């Protein structure tokens, strides 16, 4: 089975996105922070997936 190619335009590694998530969790959790959290987690999932594909 051919691995899925890395997503074009993904600029940040998973570690950078993870750090943004950690910093966000240090702030108060309003609706805006929850939306940012959801976006960052989705970005992190894609970044981790791309890093795993690159390692294969």
Buried (B, 14 or more C-beta within 10 A) or exposed (E): EEEEEBEEEBEBBBEEBBEBBEEBEEEEEEEEEEEBBEEBBEBBEBBBBBBEEEEE
